[in-house]
Amino acid sequence: MDYFEQLEALSAQQGGYFYPWRSALGDGNGEDAYTQLVEAHLSEEKVVLDAGCGHGTDMLAFAPKVRRFIGYDAVESFITIARRRAAEAGLTNVELVLANSSPRFNGGAARIPVADHALDLIISRRGPTNWIADARRVCRPGARLIQLNPLPGPEVPWNGELPEDLRRADNPANPSRPELAVQVEAALTAANLRLDEGRVFDVPEVFSEPEELYRALTFMRFEPETPSWDVARPHLERLFARHGPIELRQRRFLWTAVVD
């Protein structure tokens, strides 16, 4: 399956895009910082776009605080779920669009599905970065861009103790911090924009139960050889017996820019 087929399969499996495991996340993490930063820039007169809105979790939190909330995503089932959630919540200021802003789907140039100079704020939690190229067209002067990008974690010493088909693997789509910072800054420069601030967050994520770690290790893995929980269970229980609670690192890159 390609990436979007995987996302559709994930939606069918769990009803949207979210992390299906329970863990203890350290204070001062990027997810909380992103939420706080976005909320600091919301107000009742603003029009906000969520690039890669998923199944609408941020929509439910942010849309009641702004004049108009627009979200788009390339995964049809995510948009379907988000529309249902907006209707159930009685949100009348929300517009949700099925769209892919990648140049590959728009004749070679990135395209945000919004009219010119319509936005006061673009946000994106773990969404695409291709929209940056079209941000100046759709934003009003003074508009702010805020995005949170996942970063790969460091190698873990216990990885080699697991069977190969259960080992933690970095996502090659998530570049390292220096590469990502350079890519974002280059994309902003190409769009005649400037990075305002970039921060890296690196906090522990602690798993206390083998089954929760199993969910994290097999997230977004649909290969036939991916072991079932019944097969993986004894390996993970031995891992916990040797090491106790298992720690991963949750790393995020949070950046902002302003349209002058």
Secondary structure, 3 states (H helix, E strand, C coil): CCHHHHHHHHHHHHCCCCCCCCCEECCCCHHHHHHHHHHHCCCCCCEEEEECCCCCHHHHHHHHHCCEEEEEECCHHHHHHHHHHHHHCCCCCEEEEECCCCHHHCCCCCCCCCCCCCEEEEEEECCCCHHHHHHHHHEEEEEEEEEEEEECCCCCCCHHHCCHHHCCCCCCCCCCHHHHHHHHHHHHHHCCCCEEEEEEEEEEEEECCHHHHHHHHCCCCCCCCCCCHHHHHHHHHHHHHHHCCEEEEEEEEEEEEECC
